[in-house]
């Protein structure tokens, strides 16, 4: 996920992440996994703040040498639960 600098600080990343989680729930998915990098502290803060927890490399990353430059996260979705909606998320919808 990337938000251009002039649009940052408006809750767009939170809204996109919440939308992806809602779409996953609608499809019956129970776990979401993602990859980011250690040089992306804003992304790490976003994901950890949304309840994602560190996990082992997965999929094509598992056992790959370049996976050492990545951070892996996952979140188990609660059925029917919605992500917290703050005022920034409501404002941009």
C-alpha positions as CSV (number, residue, x, y, z in Angstrom):
1,X,0.0,0.0,0.0
2,X,1.3,3.5,-0.8
3,X,-0.2,6.8,-0.1
4,X,1.3,9.9,-1.8
5,X,2.9,12.3,0.6
6,X,0.3,15.1,0.0
7,X,-2.5,12.7,1.0
8,X,-0.9,11.3,4.2
9,X,-2.3,11.9,7.6
10,X,-6.0,11.7,6.5
11,X,-6.7,8.1,7.5
12,X,-6.6,6.7,4.0
13,X,-4.4,3.7,4.8
14,X,-6.6,2.8,7.7
15,X,-9.7,3.0,5.5
16,X,-8.1,0.9,2.7
17,X,-7.0,-1.7,5.3
18,X,-10.5,-1.8,6.9
19,X,-12.0,-2.2,3.4
20,X,-9.7,-5.1,2.6
21,X,-10.5,-6.8,5.9
22,X,-14.3,-6.3,5.3
23,X,-13.9,-7.8,1.8
24,X,-12.0,-10.8,3.2
25,X,-14.7,-11.4,5.9
26,X,-17.4,-11.2,3.1
27,X,-15.5,-14.0,1.3
28,X,-15.3,-16.1,4.5
29,X,-11.6,-15.7,4.9
30,X,-10.3,-16.0,8.4
31,X,-6.7,-15.0,8.2
32,X,-4.9,-12.2,6.4
33,X,-1.1,-12.2,5.9
34,X,1.1,-9.4,4.6
35,X,4.7,-8.5,3.9
36,X,6.4,-5.2,4.5
37,X,9.9,-4.0,5.1
38,X,11.9,-2.8,8.1
39,X,12.5,0.6,6.3
40,X,8.8,1.3,6.4
41,X,8.1,2.1,10.0
42,X,4.8,3.9,9.2
43,X,3.5,0.7,7.6
44,X,4.7,-1.4,10.5
45,X,2.9,1.0,12.9
46,X,-0.3,0.8,10.8
47,X,-0.4,-3.0,10.7
48,X,0.5,-3.5,14.4
49,X,-2.0,-0.9,15.4
50,X,-4.7,-2.8,13.4
51,X,-3.9,-6.0,15.3
52,X,-1.4,-7.7,12.9
53,X,1.2,-9.7,14.7
54,X,4.6,-10.9,13.4
55,X,4.7,-14.3,11.8
56,X,7.0,-16.5,9.8
57,X,7.6,-16.1,6.1
58,X,4.8,-17.6,4.0
59,X,4.0,-18.6,0.4
60,X,6.7,-17.8,-2.1
61,X,8.7,-16.0,0.7
62,X,9.1,-19.2,2.7
63,X,12.8,-20.2,2.4
64,X,13.6,-17.4,0.0
65,X,17.0,-15.7,0.6
66,X,15.5,-12.2,0.0
67,X,12.9,-12.8,2.7
68,X,15.5,-11.7,5.2
69,X,14.8,-8.1,4.1
70,X,11.1,-8.5,4.8
71,X,8.8,-8.4,7.8
72,X,5.8,-10.8,7.9
73,X,2.5,-10.2,9.7
74,X,-0.8,-11.9,10.1
75,X,-4.2,-11.2,11.6
76,X,-6.9,-13.7,12.4
77,X,-10.2,-12.0,11.6
78,X,-13.1,-12.3,14.0
79,X,-16.3,-13.4,12.2
80,X,-18.6,-10.4,11.7
81,X,-16.3,-8.0,13.6
82,X,-15.6,-4.7,12.1
83,X,-12.4,-2.7,12.4
84,X,-12.6,0.3,14.7
85,X,-13.8,3.3,12.8
86,X,-12.3,6.6,13.8
87,X,-13.4,10.0,12.7
88,X,-10.8,10.1,9.9
89,X,-12.2,6.9,8.4
90,X,-15.8,8.2,8.6
91,X,-14.7,11.6,7.0
92,X,-13.3,10.1,3.9
93,X,-16.0,7.6,3.1
